[in-house]
Amino acid sequence: MTTVSDAPATAPASPGARRFRLNWQILLLGLLALLVMMSIARVVTGANDITSGGTIGAAVGLAVPIGLAALGGLWSERSGVVNIGLEGMMILGTWCGAWGALTFGTWGGVLAGAIGGALGGLLHALVTVTFGVDHIISGVAINILGLGATQYLSKLVFTGMKGGGETQSPRIPAPADVSVPGIGAPLLDLENRHLFLVSDLAGVLRGVTQDVSLFTIVAVLLVPISFYVLWRTAFGLRLRSCGERPVAAESLGVNVYFYKYVAVVISGALAGLGGAFLSMVASGIYREGQTGGRGFIGLAAMIFGNWRPGGLAGGALLFGYTDALQLRQGGTSVHALLLVVAMLLAAFAVYQLVRQHRNRAALLSGVFALAVFAVFAMTDTVPEQFTSFTPHLTTLLVLSLASQRLRMPAADGVPYRKGQAK
């Protein structure tokens, strides 16, 4: 039985730089340090909502559709197929999820949303893998097709229904919410005391343990499942080899076309689930245009996460959290976030100087830290017009700092035809 070596080429480390490997201990310490910074910002500014249970719960809900789209992009691009059609597949998922919930019940809607997105993925795979069409052109076509198909289907199906119409569905049933019993009231009491760090931790715990949709739990579980399948199984190894060295994989007996098809169909199904979440959980109704570009944001979250499940989950949470701040004391909360950003930039500058010996990067981060702190010190709040741009600005800032560590699959988007190995 033949196998493919799991040893992708990586760029050599810069002289003097020490190799950094993330593990669970470092991750937990990093999260604790971030919570301490946010607690400091809360105490200094009085913006209690930046770590409240309501904000954390809203952040998780806003992160789920973005994270599912990002996870879909991960599956596709790890097999070597660029998928900018995630937005169109999400649109198909929103409509199919609403129709399925009205026809077959709640979990029938979840399944229908996944199938709708998978059909978009199947079409993308057929066009790019079998017929060799440029991946970008195919993705744009999928986005246009998804929008046009759902507009037509809404006029055909929802018009005439009570509460429905050409651009929306009737109210649809949502998956049930669950809570960890017995801890909601004590956590809320601790949160309302506004104690340093203790109240912040209570707010985070309350946000992730109370009134959480079952759909959200399923979406969160898909992240470790994807990691296990892609990085801990022979199937995942072969699939990733198609995105790194497809010619070498074919020479060792791997059916590259088959793995690309499977990956892109799963990609569409995950994006479709993200769309179904929007119509079934976030809104309780299908509306035209409700994806709001989240497919593209999911693609950015995937890149931010360096094509890794854990990283893209962090990117989705970053988008979700900064987006949730708009709903919770928008200007005041974003103003407090400026102090957190200044502290993070200062910490990053110290890390670059002490551990990586990158003086230029450390100086640049230090300058940015001082600039952000100056803006924070000279203002009392952030204009409402700016708060809506906060998620995008935060992501651009983080991507610019992490860009030197990003590495896409070597054959991502590279045309492949069967028999090239001969």
C-alpha angles and dihedrals in degrees: 000000000000126000136188121238113248096217111113117188115259132193114261116258117257116258113276093012118126119223111250119208120189117222135168094266093053091044093053092047089050092051090048091050090050091050090050090052091049090048090052090050091049093051094045097046103028090230095143094173095070090083101021121130090243092056093046092048091049090047092054092048092049091046096054100075091042091048093049091050090048091049089051090052089050093056092048099044094044085063091049100258117121109220115196087150090085090107092056092046090051090051090053088049093053093054097040091046092054093045092046093049091051092047106035106015134256102315091037085061091051091052092045091052090053091048092049091053091043090056089055089049091049091053091049091050093048093051098042104032102034102030098029097230116166109274094227094051091049092049093051089049091051090053092052092044093050092053094046095044094051092048090054094044092049091055090047100045113019099041108100095022116118106266092004132107146152094301104029145035129231117267110294132207116259130210114266124266120235133197136193101251124236100017104074098084096042091049091049090050091051091046093052091054089069094216118171111269094337094075091043092053090047090052093051092048092048091050094054099039105042128072095350117165117240086229088060091053091051090049093050092049090054090068098064090036090056091047092051094047096045099040106025106041135067089237091057092046092055092045092052091046087061088060095045108036111358094169091053090045091053091049088058094052102266115146096228095185092053094051093046090051093049093047096049093045090051088047090056092046092054092048088048090054088053089054092047089053090056094053099036105036110014096044109008087221139062114247128177112257096013094134088073095195094306090138089063091044088052089054089053090048090053091053090045088054091053092241091299127122096231093047095049090048088056090048092051091049090050090055092043094049097048089045091050091054088070089064095048114057089319103197095034094047094047089048089055089048089061089066090051090050091050091052092047092050091049091050090048090051091053091048092050092049100043105032105023099031090221102146096177094051090046091051092048092049091047092052091050090048091054092046093051091046090050091054089048093049095048097049137056099201142001120253114255091238090062098049093069089057094049097096093052095044092049092051093048089052094049093045091052091053095045099038095102091062097048118111123175122201108284096238098037107142093359112137113248129189125188114257097033088125092064 
